[in-house]
Structures are given as structure tokens and as C-alpha cells.
């Protein structure tokens, strides 16, 4: 979501005549897009602000700004702590950036715009995407879950979904601009509940048989649309060839969703579903709303319906009260589920969250040891799973030239695994059959299937 917000900011500022400079010493404005999910991300921003304070003493006209989740969490406290900070923009106020910069230039005083409610999504044709063929598409923000470790309900607020009509229209616009792959975004994307974009004709119990009257897209105000139904609708857009989404919550990972993924080949074969811990005691303390067995059964059902699915997850090591027994349950969970990938982090207290009132009682060295052990195990599992793909041919979306070897192309498989292979730049933005010949670290080395057969 932050990456999308950054693209919107760059596009809006560019429309007003601002230009990005590769040389920061030549910049008139330095704007940082921030995240509050983990302590390490915030510490990097604090360090950066300290360095910018020194730069500002040499160049008093330099404007320093912050946007994103840290602004929502800390608000005016940041102005008091960092007097070199000139402006702050909340996630719902990005379109006001040009006006705020001009206000700082004129009055030389600190300015903030941090709206309290509404949806922090800005659909705009001014967005400056980094890819011609892939686009991020936020469909909801905020979260109504009560995970005790999570700062999102504070920084992004309660769940608000974009009307399905607007999502459908924006996706169609993007495809009209040449986009072929869209990633749907939301803090809890599969809890989406919007309004129907267009009259649905057919059996509502079997959404794959529905047809859509596109002419009525601007006027229809139909009944609620669930996330699986939204996926079905978007799959009907001609020219849209791949749809992925992140991030999901286990309690909203339903049979209906799994069935839609199974019958719609356009939907990515990567499913990211955070587990966080393999211990039911820790899951209860986290208020994750599921047990480990509940979660594992869902993964088993998804793999039954979609055998080629790639499952990834998030894990927290060293949460409040985590005993050795709790940790071993998480270790066993990785062994049993065998994820294709996992983001594994040491627990850090987020002030203002419910867990902030719990004792941070796992020593830092223990957190580090557990984190390293889990990372080592997951690396071994991932290497084994990736090895099983060597020798197989699969469809790859060609994203662009390899940054390391210009004569090679880089792309993503349906499981969103990275593949590098030789080919003409004319293939960029297309889907190609590639034979995976080897794997190095997390990248597959391949060859166009037609070349392998000839």
C-alpha cells in the first residue's frame, strides 16, 4: 500500500511541475514515505531525519516532509521531536501535497494535514507507475481485526472498501492503458465488502457463470459484493491476464475464495496467509481468531483444490510470553506446512497497540536465536521446494530486462517466483512459456520453451 501511495505522490507532484532528482544534494524538497509496522522501519526514518537536520543547516530553504503511517501514529509529536521537519501528510491527504509544499515555501512554518476518517485510497490518472504492464490497485484500507501486535487499526483506521463499481472501472482503465497484471491491495484484502458495480445476470451461487452488463457500470447500486465475487468480476475484464492480491487474514480465507481461485486461471498461484505463530496460546494472546489446526486445515484444503499453489506467510519470533514450547510449535508448523516463502521477524513492541501493555519478556538474544533458527529452516524448505520446479515448463510474465544482465529478461511465474532467461526485449509485457533449468538462491534460470524444444 505504501508503494502505491508513493506512486500517487510522485504522479501528483509531477503534474504540478516537480521533478525527481537522483542527486539529493540538489533537491529542494525531500519527502519520505514511512511505515510503522516494525520498529526498525521507524528507527531508519529517525536516523534519516537526523541527517536531514544537518543538511538543512547548510541549506535553510530545504523542505523536509513525511507521509505515510508514521504520520498517522505519531502526529504532532514528530514536529516537537524534529524541528527540521516542515510538513506531514496523512494517508488520506496525499493529493494536498503540492499545496502544502507551496504553503511551507511561502510562510516557512510547519504544516500538517492528517484526516481522521474516510478511505486512504486515491484513484488518479496522474499516478506514476514503475511498470507499464503491472499495476497496484488498492481496494480497501484499514482493519477491523483486533490483533494485539498490529498498528494498522491506529494508522489506517477501520475497514473501508472502495465501491466495487469504482474498482471495476479503475481496473478497466488500467487495462486500457496496457496493464496486463493487477495486484489488489488491502491491509486485510480478503475482508473486502463493496457495492456491486454492474447488474449480475445468472446463478449467484455459481459466480463463474455470471455475465456483466458493462454499459450500466456508472449507475448501478446493487447489493454487497464479497472479495471472491469481486475476483470473479475482475476476471471478466478482457485483456487483464493476471490478478494477484495481498494481504489476507485466515478468518476470511473461505471455501468460496478457494473455489474461485481454483476455477479462475487468471488468479495468481501465490497465496500469502500470515500464520504469525504455531502456538495456540500465543495465537490467542495475539487475538488472531484462529487455532493452528484451523489454519492448517485451510491450507490443506487450498492445496487440494489448487495443487500448484505457492503458499507464503508471516511469522513473529519472540512475542510476549513466548516460551520454548511455544517457539517449538512454530518451528514444527514450518516443518509441517512447508511454505514456499516466509517473512520472519523478531517481535518489536508497537506503542499504542494492545500488546504494548503486555510485558516484552522474551530476551533480545533469545528472539535473535529463534529468528535465525526459523530463517535457516525456512531457507532449507524453500530451496527444496524450488528444486522441485527445475526441469518443468511454466508460463512467465515478462516484466523487463534483467538489472544485472541487459541481454536477459526477468519475469514471474504464476506462483510469482522470479525467473531469468535470454530473450528479445519485444517480449516485455507478454506471457511466455519458459523451461526452468536451474535455480540460484531464489531466482530460476530458464530458457524459452520453444528454444529448448528446437
C-alpha positions as CSV (number, residue, x, y, z in Angstrom):
1,X,0.0,0.0,0.0
2,X,2.9,2.4,0.8
3,X,4.4,1.8,-2.6
4,X,1.1,2.7,-4.3
5,X,0.8,5.8,-2.1
6,X,4.3,6.8,-3.2
7,X,3.4,6.4,-6.9
8,X,0.4,8.6,-6.4
9,X,2.5,11.2,-4.7
10,X,5.1,11.2,-7.4
11,X,2.4,11.5,-10.1
12,X,0.6,14.4,-8.4
13,X,3.8,16.3,-7.8
14,X,5.0,15.7,-11.3
15,X,1.7,17.1,-12.7
16,X,2.5,20.3,-10.7
17,X,5.9,20.6,-12.2
18,X,8.1,18.9,-9.6
19,X,10.8,16.6,-10.9
20,X,12.6,13.8,-9.1
21,X,16.4,14.3,-8.9
22,X,18.9,11.5,-8.5
23,X,21.2,13.9,-6.6
24,X,19.7,14.6,-3.2
25,X,22.1,17.5,-2.6
26,X,20.3,19.3,-5.4
27,X,16.8,18.7,-4.1
28,X,14.5,21.5,-2.9
29,X,12.2,19.0,-1.2
30,X,12.9,15.7,0.5
31,X,9.7,13.6,1.1
32,X,9.8,10.3,3.0
33,X,7.1,7.7,2.7
34,X,7.0,5.9,6.1
35,X,5.9,2.7,7.7
36,X,5.1,1.9,11.3
37,X,4.6,-1.8,11.2
38,X,8.0,-2.6,12.7
39,X,10.3,-0.6,15.0
40,X,13.3,-1.0,12.6
41,X,11.5,0.9,9.9
42,X,10.8,3.8,12.2
43,X,14.3,3.9,13.5
44,X,15.6,4.3,10.0
45,X,13.3,7.3,9.5
46,X,14.5,8.9,12.7
47,X,18.1,8.4,11.6
48,X,17.4,9.9,8.2
49,X,15.7,12.9,9.8
50,X,18.8,13.5,11.9
51,X,21.0,13.6,8.8
52,X,18.5,15.9,7.1
53,X,18.7,18.2,10.1
54,X,22.4,18.7,9.3
55,X,21.7,19.2,5.6
56,X,19.1,21.8,6.4
57,X,21.6,23.8,8.5
58,X,23.7,24.1,5.3
59,X,20.6,24.8,3.1
60,X,17.9,26.5,5.2
61,X,15.5,26.5,2.2
62,X,15.4,22.7,2.1
63,X,11.8,21.4,2.8
64,X,11.6,18.1,4.7
65,X,8.4,16.2,4.7
66,X,6.9,12.9,5.9
67,X,3.9,10.9,4.6
68,X,2.5,7.5,5.5
69,X,1.8,5.5,8.6
70,X,4.3,7.2,11.0
71,X,2.5,10.4,10.4
72,X,-0.8,8.8,11.4
73,X,0.7,7.2,14.5
74,X,2.9,10.0,16.0
75,X,1.3,13.1,14.5
76,X,2.4,16.4,16.1
77,X,4.9,14.7,18.4
78,X,7.2,14.4,15.3
79,X,7.2,18.2,14.9
80,X,8.3,18.6,18.5
81,X,11.0,16.0,18.3
82,X,12.3,17.1,14.9
83,X,12.1,20.9,14.3
84,X,13.8,20.4,10.9
85,X,10.6,18.7,9.8
86,X,8.4,21.1,7.7
87,X,5.3,19.1,6.7
88,X,3.4,15.9,7.4
89,X,0.8,14.4,5.1
90,X,-1.6,11.7,6.2
91,X,-2.6,8.7,4.1
92,X,-5.9,10.4,3.2
93,X,-4.3,13.7,2.2
94,X,-1.8,12.8,-0.5
95,X,-3.5,15.0,-3.1
96,X,-2.8,18.1,-1.0
97,X,1.0,17.7,-1.2
98,X,1.6,20.4,-3.8
99,X,-0.5,22.9,-1.9
100,X,1.3,22.1,1.4
101,X,4.7,22.4,-0.1
102,X,3.8,25.8,-1.5
103,X,2.5,26.9,1.9
104,X,5.7,26.0,3.5
105,X,7.7,27.9,0.9
106,X,5.5,30.9,1.4
107,X,5.2,31.0,5.2
108,X,8.2,29.0,6.4
109,X,6.2,27.3,9.2
110,X,5.3,23.6,9.9
111,X,2.2,22.3,8.2
112,X,0.3,19.1,8.7
113,X,-2.8,17.6,7.0
114,X,-3.9,14.4,8.7
115,X,-7.5,13.5,8.1
116,X,-9.2,11.3,10.7
117,X,-11.7,9.3,8.7
118,X,-12.6,8.2,5.2
119,X,-10.7,5.9,2.9
120,X,-6.9,6.3,2.2
121,X,-7.1,5.4,-1.5
122,X,-6.6,7.9,-4.3
123,X,-7.5,6.6,-7.7
124,X,-5.9,9.0,-10.2
125,X,-4.7,9.0,-13.8
126,X,-1.7,11.0,-12.6
127,X,-0.2,8.0,-10.8
128,X,3.4,7.4,-12.0
129,X,3.7,3.6,-12.2
130,X,7.1,2.0,-12.3
131,X,5.8,-0.7,-14.8
132,X,3.8,-0.2,-18.0
133,X,2.3,-3.7,-17.7
134,X,1.7,-4.2,-13.9
135,X,-0.3,-2.0,-11.6
136,X,-1.1,-1.9,-7.9
137,X,-4.8,-1.5,-7.2
138,X,-5.9,-0.8,-3.6
139,X,-9.5,-1.9,-3.0
140,X,-9.8,-1.4,0.8
141,X,-7.9,0.1,3.7
142,X,-7.9,-0.3,7.5
143,X,-8.7,-3.4,9.5
144,X,-11.5,-4.5,11.9
145,X,-9.5,-7.3,13.3
146,X,-8.0,-7.0,16.8
147,X,-4.5,-8.5,16.5
148,X,-2.8,-7.2,19.6
149,X,0.6,-6.6,18.0
150,X,-0.7,-4.6,15.0
151,X,-0.6,-0.8,14.5
152,X,-2.8,-0.8,11.3
153,X,-6.1,0.0,13.0
154,X,-4.4,3.1,14.5
155,X,-2.6,4.2,11.4
156,X,-5.1,3.3,8.7
157,X,-8.3,3.1,10.8
158,X,-11.3,0.8,10.4
159,X,-12.0,-1.2,7.3
160,X,-13.4,0.8,4.4
161,X,-13.9,-0.8,1.0
162,X,-13.9,1.0,-2.3
163,X,-17.3,0.5,-4.1
164,X,-16.9,-2.4,-6.5
165,X,-18.1,-0.2,-9.3
166,X,-15.1,2.0,-8.7
167,X,-12.7,-0.9,-8.5
168,X,-14.1,-2.4,-11.8
169,X,-13.8,1.0,-13.5
170,X,-10.3,1.6,-12.4
171,X,-9.2,-1.9,-13.3
172,X,-10.7,-1.4,-16.8
173,X,-9.0,2.0,-17.2
174,X,-5.6,0.4,-16.3
175,X,-6.1,-2.4,-18.8
176,X,-7.0,0.2,-21.4
177,X,-3.6,1.8,-20.7
178,X,-1.8,-1.5,-21.4
179,X,-1.7,-3.1,-17.9
180,X,-2.0,-6.9,-18.1
181,X,-1.4,-7.8,-14.4
182,X,-3.1,-6.1,-11.4
183,X,-2.3,-6.7,-7.8
184,X,-5.2,-5.9,-5.4
185,X,-4.1,-4.3,-2.2
186,X,-5.6,-4.1,1.3
187,X,-4.4,-4.4,4.9
188,X,-6.9,-7.2,5.1
189,X,-7.8,-7.6,1.4
190,X,-10.0,-10.7,1.6
191,X,-12.4,-9.0,4.1
192,X,-13.4,-6.6,1.3
193,X,-17.1,-5.9,1.0
194,X,-18.1,-3.4,-1.7
195,X,-21.1,-2.5,-3.7
196,X,-22.0,-4.3,-6.9
197,X,-20.6,-2.4,-10.0
198,X,-23.0,-3.8,-12.6
199,X,-26.1,-5.9,-12.8
200,X,-25.3,-9.6,-12.5
201,X,-27.2,-12.0,-14.7
202,X,-27.1,-15.7,-13.9
203,X,-27.0,-18.0,-10.9
204,X,-25.5,-16.2,-8.0
205,X,-24.5,-19.5,-6.4
206,X,-22.1,-20.1,-9.3
207,X,-20.4,-16.8,-9.9
208,X,-18.3,-18.2,-12.8
209,X,-21.5,-18.4,-14.9
210,X,-22.3,-14.7,-14.4
211,X,-22.3,-12.2,-17.2
212,X,-21.9,-8.4,-16.8
213,X,-23.6,-5.5,-18.4
214,X,-20.7,-3.0,-18.7
215,X,-23.0,-0.3,-20.1
216,X,-24.6,0.2,-16.6
217,X,-21.3,0.4,-14.7
218,X,-21.8,4.1,-13.7
219,X,-25.3,3.8,-12.4
220,X,-25.9,0.5,-10.7
221,X,-26.1,0.4,-6.9
222,X,-26.6,-3.3,-6.3
223,X,-26.2,-5.5,-3.3
224,X,-22.9,-6.2,-1.4
225,X,-20.0,-7.8,-3.2
226,X,-17.7,-10.1,-1.3
227,X,-14.0,-10.5,-2.2
228,X,-14.5,-13.8,-4.1
229,X,-17.3,-12.1,-6.1
230,X,-15.0,-9.1,-6.8
231,X,-12.4,-11.5,-8.1
232,X,-14.9,-13.2,-10.4
233,X,-16.0,-9.8,-11.8
234,X,-12.4,-8.6,-12.5
235,X,-11.6,-11.9,-14.2
236,X,-14.3,-10.9,-16.8
237,X,-12.2,-7.9,-18.0
238,X,-10.9,-8.6,-21.4
239,X,-7.1,-8.0,-21.6
240,X,-6.5,-8.5,-17.9
241,X,-4.5,-11.7,-17.8
242,X,-3.3,-12.0,-14.2
243,X,-4.7,-10.9,-10.8
244,X,-2.9,-11.2,-7.5
245,X,-3.7,-9.9,-4.1
246,X,-2.2,-9.2,-0.6
247,X,-2.6,-9.4,2.4
248,X,-5.2,-12.0,3.6
249,X,-6.4,-12.9,7.0
250,X,-7.1,-16.6,7.9
251,X,-10.6,-16.0,9.2
252,X,-11.6,-14.5,5.8
253,X,-9.9,-17.3,3.8
254,X,-13.0,-19.2,2.9
255,X,-14.1,-22.1,0.8
256,X,-15.8,-19.7,-1.6
257,X,-12.5,-17.9,-2.1
258,X,-10.6,-21.1,-2.6
259,X,-13.1,-22.3,-5.2
260,X,-12.8,-19.0,-7.2
261,X,-9.0,-19.3,-7.2
262,X,-9.3,-22.9,-8.4
263,X,-11.6,-22.2,-11.3
264,X,-10.1,-18.9,-12.5
265,X,-6.7,-19.4,-14.1
266,X,-6.2,-15.6,-14.3
267,X,-5.7,-15.5,-10.5
268,X,-2.1,-15.8,-9.2
269,X,-1.0,-19.1,-7.8
270,X,0.6,-17.4,-4.9
271,X,-1.4,-17.1,-1.7
272,X,0.0,-15.1,1.2
273,X,-1.6,-16.1,4.5
274,X,0.1,-14.9,7.7
275,X,0.3,-17.5,10.5
276,X,2.4,-15.5,13.0
277,X,2.8,-18.4,15.4
278,X,2.3,-22.1,15.6
279,X,1.3,-22.0,19.3
280,X,-2.4,-21.7,20.1
281,X,-1.5,-20.0,23.4
282,X,0.4,-17.3,21.5
283,X,-2.3,-17.0,18.8
284,X,-4.9,-16.5,21.5
285,X,-2.7,-13.8,23.1
286,X,-2.3,-12.2,19.7
287,X,-6.1,-12.4,19.2
288,X,-5.6,-14.0,15.8
289,X,-9.1,-15.6,15.8
290,X,-7.9,-19.0,14.7
291,X,-6.0,-22.0,16.0
292,X,-3.1,-23.7,14.3
293,X,-5.2,-26.7,13.3
294,X,-7.9,-24.3,11.8
295,X,-5.2,-22.6,9.8
296,X,-3.5,-25.8,8.7
297,X,-6.8,-27.3,7.5
298,X,-7.4,-24.3,5.3
299,X,-4.0,-24.6,3.7
300,X,-4.6,-28.3,3.1
301,X,-8.0,-27.6,1.5
302,X,-6.5,-24.9,-0.7
303,X,-3.7,-27.2,-1.8
304,X,-6.3,-29.9,-2.5
305,X,-8.2,-27.5,-4.8
306,X,-5.2,-25.8,-6.3
307,X,-2.3,-28.3,-6.4
308,X,0.2,-25.8,-7.9
309,X,-0.5,-23.1,-5.3
310,X,2.5,-21.4,-3.7
311,X,1.8,-20.5,0.0
312,X,3.8,-17.9,1.8
313,X,3.4,-16.5,5.3
314,X,4.5,-14.1,8.1
315,X,6.0,-15.3,11.4
316,X,6.8,-13.3,14.6
317,X,9.5,-14.7,16.8
318,X,9.6,-13.8,20.5
319,X,6.1,-12.4,21.1
320,X,5.2,-11.5,24.6
321,X,5.0,-14.7,26.8
322,X,6.5,-17.0,24.1
323,X,8.0,-20.0,25.9
324,X,10.4,-22.5,24.4
325,X,7.4,-24.8,24.0
326,X,5.5,-22.1,22.1
327,X,8.6,-21.5,19.9
328,X,9.0,-25.2,19.1
329,X,5.3,-25.3,18.0
330,X,6.1,-22.6,15.4
331,X,9.2,-24.5,14.3
332,X,7.1,-27.6,13.8
333,X,4.5,-25.6,11.9
334,X,7.1,-24.5,9.4
335,X,8.2,-28.2,9.0
336,X,4.6,-29.4,8.6
337,X,3.2,-26.7,6.2
338,X,6.4,-26.3,4.2
339,X,5.9,-22.7,2.9
340,X,7.3,-21.5,-0.4
341,X,8.5,-18.4,1.4
342,X,8.1,-16.6,4.8
343,X,8.7,-13.2,6.2
344,X,10.1,-13.9,9.7
345,X,10.8,-11.1,12.1
346,X,11.7,-10.5,15.7
347,X,8.9,-9.1,17.8
348,X,9.1,-5.4,18.5
349,X,6.6,-3.5,20.7
350,X,4.4,-1.0,18.8
351,X,3.4,1.7,21.3
352,X,-0.4,2.2,21.3
353,X,-1.2,-1.4,20.4
354,X,-2.9,-3.7,22.9
355,X,0.3,-5.7,23.1
356,X,2.1,-2.6,24.1
357,X,0.6,-3.2,27.6
358,X,2.0,-6.7,27.7
359,X,5.4,-7.4,29.1
360,X,8.1,-7.7,26.4
361,X,9.6,-10.6,28.4
362,X,11.5,-12.6,25.8
363,X,15.2,-11.5,26.0
364,X,16.5,-9.9,22.8
365,X,19.2,-12.6,22.4
366,X,16.6,-15.3,22.6
367,X,14.5,-13.5,20.0
368,X,17.5,-13.3,17.7
369,X,18.4,-17.0,18.2
370,X,14.8,-18.1,17.4
371,X,14.6,-15.8,14.5
372,X,17.8,-17.1,13.0
373,X,16.8,-20.7,13.5
374,X,13.4,-20.2,11.8
375,X,15.0,-18.4,8.9
376,X,17.5,-21.2,8.4
377,X,14.8,-23.8,8.5
378,X,12.6,-21.8,6.0
379,X,15.6,-21.3,3.7
380,X,16.2,-25.1,3.6
381,X,12.5,-25.8,2.9
382,X,12.3,-23.1,0.2
383,X,15.4,-24.4,-1.5
384,X,13.9,-27.9,-1.6
385,X,10.6,-26.7,-2.9
386,X,12.2,-24.6,-5.6
387,X,14.4,-27.5,-6.7
388,X,11.2,-29.5,-7.4
389,X,10.4,-26.9,-10.2
390,X,13.6,-27.5,-12.1
391,X,13.0,-29.2,-15.4
392,X,9.4,-28.0,-15.6
393,X,8.0,-25.6,-18.1
394,X,5.7,-22.8,-16.9
395,X,4.1,-19.6,-18.1
396,X,6.2,-16.5,-17.2
397,X,5.0,-12.9,-17.3
398,X,8.0,-10.9,-18.8
399,X,8.5,-7.8,-16.7
400,X,11.6,-6.3,-18.2
401,X,15.3,-6.6,-18.8
402,X,17.4,-8.1,-16.0
403,X,19.1,-5.4,-14.0
404,X,22.3,-7.5,-13.8
405,X,22.5,-8.7,-17.4
406,X,20.8,-6.5,-20.0
407,X,20.8,-9.3,-22.6
408,X,18.5,-11.3,-20.3
409,X,14.8,-10.8,-19.4
410,X,13.3,-11.2,-15.9
411,X,9.7,-12.3,-15.1
412,X,7.4,-14.0,-12.7
413,X,5.8,-17.4,-12.8
414,X,2.1,-17.9,-11.9
415,X,3.5,-18.6,-8.3
416,X,5.2,-15.2,-8.5
417,X,8.6,-16.9,-8.4
418,X,11.4,-14.9,-10.2
419,X,12.8,-16.3,-13.5
420,X,15.7,-15.0,-15.7
421,X,16.2,-16.1,-19.3
422,X,17.5,-14.9,-22.6
423,X,15.1,-13.3,-25.0
424,X,14.2,-10.3,-27.1
425,X,13.0,-7.1,-25.4
426,X,10.0,-7.3,-27.6
427,X,8.7,-10.0,-25.3
428,X,8.4,-7.5,-22.4
429,X,4.8,-7.3,-21.2
430,X,3.8,-10.7,-22.7
431,X,3.4,-14.2,-21.2
432,X,5.9,-16.7,-22.4
433,X,6.4,-20.5,-21.8
434,X,9.8,-20.9,-20.1
435,X,11.6,-24.1,-19.1
436,X,13.2,-23.8,-15.6
437,X,16.7,-25.2,-16.0
438,X,18.3,-24.3,-12.6
439,X,17.7,-22.2,-9.5
440,X,20.2,-20.0,-7.8
441,X,19.1,-18.6,-4.4
442,X,15.5,-17.6,-5.1
443,X,15.9,-17.0,-8.8
444,X,15.2,-19.5,-11.5
445,X,17.5,-19.7,-14.6
446,X,15.5,-20.7,-17.6
447,X,15.1,-20.7,-21.3
448,X,12.2,-20.0,-23.6
449,X,10.4,-23.4,-24.1
450,X,10.5,-23.0,-27.9
451,X,14.3,-22.8,-27.8
452,X,14.5,-25.8,-25.5
453,X,12.4,-27.9,-27.9
454,X,14.3,-26.8,-31.1
